[in-house]
């Protein structure tokens, strides 16, 4: 049975800790995919609490410059700091659920667990998509209606009786191919997300991964993010004076 009091408490806790986005997904419809990716220990949870934080626009807007200093600033703010913040929120939420007698598993915000398949143990964007917070765009990123892909995500898997907040949002990319066109390695095919198609039909993850390793050797920092920068749903209309 859904617990309205618990719903309010968990949402309020996440918001008080800095979450810009909050949603709850019913993961049962994607259980087969989740089982293949993370095994039974991940697929046993029926709910996913999606928590998102907006990226800071000014560091994102440094990405087209392509210089090492701008890349270091972007990576520090948008990855290192934000991922730590998200992980802290997820652990706090999981602790609160555990205190109330429920199982809770915070999935690290950005931690690859399988180098061969270039993936984590669970897809953060899958939970956010299923909870109605956005759609998966041609860049294979979660795109929100208000800030595009300029957000990072963390998920708390749980068996707590929380109300599901939405259903998968229909894509709004239309004929736009900005993210496809700007990719320096041509890693995107331009196909929209289809849960029945393999990731390879949309995204060449190995090509992207090689590019990051090349940048690491050349500049000492591996940052791209151009697909995130260029999305019209996230780009600001005005520049600072």
N, C-alpha and C positions, 0 to 999 in steps of 0.2 A: 504493500500500500504506500502511495506517495505521501511523503511527510512535508507539508508546507512549511513548518517551522524550520526543518533542516534545510530546505531549499533557501529560505531567506538567510539563514545563518551562514551557509557556505558561500553564497553569492556576495553577501556583505563582507565576509572575511576577505575574499579575493579582491574585491574592490578597494577595501581599506588598505590592502598591501600593494596597491598600484596597478591592478589589472585594468586595462582599457577595454578588453573584450572578455566575455564570460558566456559559456554555453554548455549544455549537457546533451550528449549524443547517446542514442540507442545504438549499441554496437552489434546487436544481434544480426542485422541485415548484412554486415560485412564480416561475420565470424569466420567464414571459410578463408578469406584473404588474410585476416589477422592470424589465424591458426598457421597458415603457411609461412608467414613472416616471423612470428614470434613464438610459435608453439603453444601448447596448452596452458602454460603458466601465464601467458599474456591473454589468450583468448577466453579465459574463464571469467573475465569481468564483463558484465552486461552494460555498464555505463562508462562513458568517458567524459570527464570534466575538462573542457577546453578553456585555457586561459591565455590571453594574448596581450602583448604590449606593443604600442606603436614605436616605430623607429623614429629617431630624430631626423627631421628633413634636411637640415644643413649638412651633416656628415654624409648623408645619402647623395646629396647634390654635388659632392666632391668626386664621385665615382668616374664621370666622363673625363676628368682631367688626366687620369691614368698615371699619376706620379706616386712614388712610394710613400711620401709623407701623408698625402691625403688618404691613401689606402690604409696606413697604420691607424690614423685617427678613426676612420670608418670602422675598421675591424674592432678596435678597442671599445668604441661606444655601442656598436650595433651587434656585436657578437659576445665579446668577453664580459662586458658589464651587464648587458641585457639578459644574457643567458643565466648569469648568476642570480640576477633578480628573479627571473622566472622560476628557476629551480628552488629558490627560497620560498616563493609563494606556494609552489606545488607541495613542498614538504610541510609547510604550515597547514595547508588544506588537508593533506593526508593525515597529519597528526590529529586534527580536529575530528575527522571521520573515525579514526581508530579509537579515540577516546570515547566515542559514542557507540562503539561495538561493531563497526563495519570494517571490511577489508579495504585497503587503499594502497595503490602502487603508483608513485610518481615516476613518470617516464622522463629521463633527463632531457632538457630542452634541446640540446644539440650534441649528441654523442653517437658516433658511428659504432656499431657493434659487429658489422660484417663487412670487411674490406673487399672481399671477392665480389659481393653483390652491391657494394657501395650503398649501404642502407643502415638504418637503425633497427631496433627490435620492434618498433611500433611507429606508424605514420602519424605525426602530429596533425598534419593538414587533413588527414582522413577524418579524425574526430571533429575538427573545427568545421569541416564541410558538412558532416552528418548532423551537426548541431545547429546548422542554419546560419553560420556566421559569414559564409562566402562561398565562392565556387572555385574550382581548380582550373586555372587558365592555361593558355597555350604554352606558358613558361613552366608549367607543372607546379607553380606556386599557388598558395591559397590567396585569392583576390577578394578583398572586402569591398563593398559598395562605396564606403566613405574614404578609405585610405589605400585602396588597391592592395598590393602585396607588401606594403611598408609596415609590416608587423612581424613579430616572432612569437612562437607558440610553445606551450608546454601542456601536457595532459596528465591528469590524475585518473587512473583506472580504478573503478570501485564497484561494489555491489550495493551501495547505499541507495535507498528508494527515492531518487531525485527525479523531478519532473523534466522530461525531455523538452528542450527549448525550441526546437524547430525541425525542419526537414532540409535535405540537400537543396541548395539554391541553384536555380537554373543559370547557366553561363551567360554572361553579358558581353563577351568579347566581340561578338559579331564578326565583321570582316577585318578587324584590326590585326596586324601582324608585327607590331612594333617590337615586341620582345623577340620574335623569331628573326627579324631582320637585323637587330643590333648584336646578336650573339656572335662573338669573334670566332667561334669554332663551328658555327652552324649546327648546334647540338639539338635544336628543336625542329620537329617535322611540321609544326603548324596544326596538328590534329588536336581537337578538343578531347578532354578527359572522357574515357569510356571505361567503366569498372571491369568490363569483360575483355579488355585488350591489355597486353603486357605493356609495361612502362616503355620498353624499347620502341614501341610504335610511335611514341611522342617525344622521347628524350633519350639522347645518347649520353648516359651518365659517365661512361668510361672516357669519352672525349673531353667532357667537362672536367673530370678528375685529373686527366693528364695535363690540361691547361693550368690547373691550379698548381700542380707540381712544377711545371715550367716557370711559373711566376715566382714560386718560392725560391727557386735557384737563381733567377734573374734579379729579383728585387728584394728578396729576403722576407717578403710577405705575400701570402696568397689571397688576393681579393679580386672579385670581378663585380657581380651584382648589377650589371648593366640592364639585364632583363627586369630586375626589380625597379631600377631607377626610371626606366623609360615608360612604364605602364601609365597610360593616361588617367586611370582611376586614382593613382596616387600622387601624380606630379602636381606641384604647386603652381598656381597661375601667376604669382608675382614673385619677383626677386627682391631681396633687401636693398634699400637705397644706399 
